[in-house]
Amino acid sequence: MSKEHSWQVQLPFLKHLGITNIAVILVGNHATLPKIKIPENTLLIGTTDLLHCGPNYKSECKEDIDAYNRETINMIKNKNLDDNRDRMCGREAILAFLKLTKNYKFKHCYYKNNRFGDNSVGYMSMTFVKQQEGGQKIHMLKIPRDIMEFMNKNDYEKKDIPDILKRYTESRDLPILSKGFGIFPTIEEFKVNEWELRGCIGTFDRQTEVGKLIADRTLYSAFKDDRSPPISKSELGNLKYKVNFLNEPFVIYEGEGKTPDELFDTVKHKMVLGTHGLTLYFGERSATYLASVFTEGFNIKVLTNDNWKNKVVESLKDKSLSNTKQITKIKLYVCKEFKESEIELYDNWVIKNKLVKDNQEGGINSYYRKYLKYKAKYLRMRQKID
């Protein structure tokens, strides 16, 4: 142990993380390694350099050293090392590491090749994370980006939505809410100094398996929205996502013969800008606008007869592809929109409305949930004191 210094190299980094309780395992032959039970929340580190070659190491370098090292990295990633012992100096240690991390999944890698004269030594840092039972947990608002990245790694060009959704839901522990919601994901792309709508296909069909529904509607928004061509791989880095949670729609008008002018007062008195989405029916055809469309898309601060007729009605008629201007039904629905970055806002909304199932967190970090609980208790105490 006194001659082996690789573990000592890790000490400054462990100290920076505040980790002081460590155990060192020196591996000569991984096959003789005894059965070791790794406690929960343990950081496990396996250390090795990659290929050493050149005159200093009495070993001839490969023609393409980087390609050779990356081949080794892929073997470690896939937990399938060959018998070539010159790939790394700590082969037995890495085999032991892989043996102890059977239920861990590769996450990311950093690689660097240090060349000095005719010599070369490869270095890499790889991260493996423990796979959650039932799949990886994903926060509700992260699902749209996560499933697009998942598809990017799994037959993106094929765009087989049912197949990719099946594989995605099998690999993830998606949140469920105690109340059913309709879902409309919105995908926007940054173009020429502004964000433009890239896809938005949702459903009013309210389900409690909201996480799965978000994943499904995100794929349809990305690849089946007729207003735009399917999203390509090259666009993935320029996208942002929002999710709208819809309550059950309710009818505020149904009939025939009334003009948009005559219907304006009904809509004005029933509809709350920024809260309600709106669906207009033109006979058998219909079209809807989410709540944010009025305040952000049309920049409507106050609903007037003019912007009602010339902006809302006209554009929804065109969107519905109706041949008639006759409005036969009007529905409103409460529409709650969250950007993917608004995790704290979403978590507060879920807790306030008691939407978390008893047996799971609904996308909320458990530590954050405890924080909210004690914060509420603290505020109640402050109110009593004041």
WOBELHU-V575155 format. One record per pair of residues at least 24 apart in sequence whose ideal C-beta (glycine too) atoms are under 7 Angstrom apart, sorted by sequence separation. I is the first residue (numbers start at 1). J is the second residue. D is the distance in whole Angstrom. If there is no record, write none. Layout:
I:J:D / I:J:D
//
This chain:
19:43:7 / 104:128:4 / 105:129:6 / 182:206:5 / 201:225:5 / 1:26:6 / 104:129:6 / 181:206:6 / 200:225:7 / 104:130:5 / 105:131:5 / 180:206:4 / 199:225:4 / 59:86:7 / 101:128:5 / 103:130:6 / 104:131:7 / 180:207:5 / 183:210:6 / 273:300:6 / 289:316:7 / 103:131:6 / 180:208:5 / 77:106:5 / 179:208:7 / 181:210:6 / 185:214:6 / 199:228:6 / 214:243:6 / 287:316:5 / 178:208:7 / 183:213:5 / 198:228:6 / 249:279:6 / 273:303:6 / 143:174:7 / 177:208:6 / 183:214:5 / 246:277:7 / 176:208:6 / 185:217:5 / 199:231:7 / 271:303:7 / 287:319:4 / 176:209:6 / 177:210:5 / 184:217:7 / 185:218:5 / 198:231:6 / 280:313:7 / 287:320:4 / 138:172:5 / 176:210:7 / 183:217:5 / 187:221:5 / 286:320:6 / 10:45:6 / 51:86:7 / 135:170:7 / 136:171:7 / 140:175:5 / 175:210:7 / 176:211:7 / 187:222:6 / 268:303:5 / 282:317:6 / 285:320:4 / 51:87:6 / 73:109:6 / 135:171:5 / 136:172:5 / 137:173:5 / 138:174:6 / 175:211:5 / 185:221:5 / 280:316:5 / 285:321:6 / 10:47:7 / 50:87:7 / 52:89:6 / 135:172:4 / 136:173:7 / 174:211:3 / 285:322:4 / 50:88:5 / 73:111:6 / 135:173:4 / 174:212:5 / 282:320:5 / 49:88:6 / 134:173:5 / 283:322:7 / 7:47:7 / 48:88:5 / 49:89:5 / 282:322:4 / 6:47:4 / 48:89:6 / 70:111:7 / 132:173:6 / 144:185:5 / 174:215:7 / 198:239:7 / 264:305:5 / 267:308:7 / 283:324:6 / 48:90:3 / 69:111:7 / 202:244:7 / 204:246:6 / 206:248:6 / 282:324:5 / 47:90:6 / 169:212:6 / 283:326:7 / 69:113:6 / 261:305:7 / 264:308:5 / 282:326:6 / 291:335:4 / 48:93:6 / 195:240:7 / 204:249:6 / 282:327:6 / 283:328:6 / 290:335:5 / 292:337:5 / 47:93:6 / 48:94:5 / 169:215:7 / 189:235:6 / 244:290:5 / 281:327:7 / 282:328:7 / 291:337:7 / 46:93:5 / 66:113:6 / 168:215:6 / 280:327:6 / 281:328:5 / 290:337:7 / 46:94:5 / 65:113:6 / 190:238:5 / 260:308:7 / 261:309:7 / 281:329:4 / 189:238:5 / 260:309:5 / 46:96:7 / 76:126:6 / 165:215:6 / 189:239:6 / 280:330:6 / 46:97:3 / 73:124:6 / 165:216:6 / 188:239:7 / 187:239:6 / 188:240:5 / 279:331:4 / 44:97:7 / 69:122:4 / 260:313:5 / 165:219:6 / 187:241:6 / 278:332:6 / 65:120:5 / 164:219:7 / 186:241:7 / 44:100:6 / 185:241:6 / 186:242:4 / 276:332:5 / 277:333:5 / 44:101:7 / 276:333:7 / 161:219:5 / 185:243:5 / 186:244:7 / 276:334:6 / 277:335:4 / 61:120:6 / 161:220:7 / 275:334:6 / 276:335:7 / 183:243:7 / 184:244:4 / 271:332:6 / 30:92:5 / 38:100:6 / 57:119:7 / 161:223:7 / 183:245:7 / 184:246:7 / 270:332:6 / 29:92:6 / 33:96:5 / 54:117:7 / 55:118:6 / 56:119:5 / 183:246:7 / 267:330:7 / 28:92:6 / 36:100:6 / 54:118:5 / 55:119:6 / 159:223:5 / 181:245:4 / 182:246:4 / 263:327:6 / 27:92:5 / 30:95:4 / 54:119:3 / 181:246:6 / 27:93:5 / 30:96:4 / 33:99:7 / 53:119:7 / 54:120:6 / 53:120:5 / 260:327:7 / 263:330:7 / 143:211:6 / 147:215:5 / 27:96:5 / 30:99:6 / 51:120:7 / 52:121:5 / 140:210:7 / 144:214:6 / 148:218:7 / 256:326:6 / 51:122:5 / 140:211:6 / 143:214:5 / 147:218:6 / 159:230:7 / 49:121:6 / 50:122:3 / 143:215:5 / 147:219:7 / 256:328:6 / 49:122:7 / 50:123:7 / 49:123:6 / 50:124:6 / 140:214:7 / 144:218:4 / 148:222:7 / 143:218:7 / 254:329:5 / 253:329:7 / 156:233:6 / 253:330:4 / 251:329:6 / 252:330:5 / 251:331:6 / 252:332:6 / 152:233:6 / 250:331:7 / 249:331:4 / 250:332:6 / 249:332:7 / 152:236:6 / 249:333:4 / 248:333:7 / 247:333:6 / 246:333:5 / 247:334:4 / 148:236:6 / 246:335:6 / 244:335:5 / 245:336:5 / 244:336:7 / 244:337:5 / 242:337:6 / 243:338:6 / 145:241:6 / 242:338:7 / 144:241:4 / 242:339:5 / 242:340:7 / 144:243:7 / 241:340:5 / 240:340:7 / 141:243:6 / 184:290:6 / 178:354:7 / 179:355:6 / 178:355:5 / 177:355:5 / 178:356:7 / 178:357:5 / 177:357:7 / 176:357:5 / 176:360:6 / 175:360:7 / 177:362:6 / 176:362:7 / 175:362:5 / 175:363:4 / 145:340:6 / 144:340:7 / 141:338:6 / 142:340:6 / 141:340:5 / 141:342:7 / 141:343:6 / 139:343:6 / 141:346:6 / 140:346:7 / 140:363:4 / 139:363:5
//
